[in-house]
Amino acid sequence: MKKRILTIVVMLMLVFALTGCWAGEIGVTTVFNSDGSGTRTIVLDVMDDTLSTDPIINLDDPDEEEGKGAIINDYHITGGLLEIQTWLDENAPDFITVEAATVEGYHRYFTMTYSWDDFDDFLAKYETLVDLSPNMDWDDFDATEKPTLTIEGFYKKTLTFTESKNVVEASLDWAIDGIWNSIYDAADLAGFVTKADISVLSGYTVEIGDDKVEELAYYDPDALEGDGVTTGVRVQVESESFTISSVFTNTGMIIGTIVIAVAIIGGAVFFVLKAKKPTATE
């Protein structure tokens, strides 16, 4: 009897181990204009098992050869996944626009955007987001980790933007920590799942003019898992820092120079003609 009970317990534990939540995948897309203004869009992609009539295949086992089990997410959010939308609506800072959640297949997309007038405005809002986290502070990061934007040149401007993965993730922690502590329910995964497991930076894109830097998640069938034996994992954003440069023609400066040149030439011609004009006594 004891062996039978033990067998049932082991089987139940195996079932729980082979099914569970899949980290919400976060994509961050940033667009800069030539004057340093811009917009950042943050998208949280969560697979919702309530939207699928079939089990959602584990992305680390797309061929279902390793028995990693189906993805179950709705069960782990108190009130269901749409409570994430409610939490974001109620807790996002005023300068962030929380878009209505959208659905594509069994994916729910939660989208937030914010804009800035210049790079100083961008840094101020960035600092606010980092400081909203109860776990870290803007001053915890050094100059090599914080975002920078340099603008060089006269008639042609070169914009160079740099940013570290650490500070990007820090600017998202206010939301991740809030969801984890407010509405996440580990349920049968308690003790096996931590805050670090519920989300991952899965996509990073920066665009300046016609130039773009992008790193997106992909499946690598040959990559080793944490056990160093099993192969096949979804590889997330790995770069520790990002840099992009773009060249713009400074049209305003060129036009201004032409206007000044025309004014100078016109003035010179006027004085020459005036000097040559015969006087009444002549």
C-alpha positions, 0 to 999 in steps of 0.5 A: 500500500505504501509503495502504491501511495509513493508511486502515485506521489512520484507520478503526480510530482512528475506531472507537475514537473512536466507542465508549468508556466513559460516565462513571459517574453519581453520585447523592447523596441526603441526608435530615435529621431535625429534630434534625440527624441523618440519612442520606446515600446515594451511588449510582454508576450504571454502564451495563454493556454485558455486560448488553445484547444490543444496543449501548447507545445513547450518551446524548448521541445518543439518536436515533442521528443523530450517529454517536457510537457505543455505550457500552462500560464493562466493557472498561475495568475490570480484571476487569469492572465488578463489581470496583468492588464489590470495591474499595468493599468493601475500601476504604470507611471503617468508617462507610460501609455498602456495599450489594450491587450491584443490576442494572436492565436494563443498569445496575449500581448501586453503593450506599453509605450512612452516617448521623450522630447530629447535625450535628457527627457529619455534619461529622466524617464529611464531613471524614474522606471529604474527607481520604481523597482523596490530592489534597485536604484539608478545610482546602482549602475555606473556610466558604462551601463547607463544609456548614452547618446552622442551627436557629432558632426556639422553638415552630417550628424552621426548619432551613436546610442549605447545601452546595457542589458542590465539597465534595460532589465532594471527598467522593467523590474517595477512591473515584473516585481509587482506582478510577481508579488501581487498576482502571481500564484506559483501553486504546485510550482511553489519552491521551483519557480522564482521571480527570475523565472516568470519573464525574460528579455526575448527581443531587443531592437533599436532603430535610428534612421535607416539603421537598426540593431536587433537581437531576437530569441530563437530555437537552437536544437544543439544548445545544452540545457542547464543540466549540460546533457539535454539539448535543444533550448530557446535562446533569449537575448544574450548580448550584455550591451548594445551600440548603434550609429546612424548618419543624418544629413543636417538639412537645417544646418545646410539650409541655414548656411545657404541662407546666410551665404545668400544674405552675405553675397546679396549684401556685398553686391548691394554695397558694390553697386551702391559704391559704383552708382554715380552721384548727382554731382557727377 
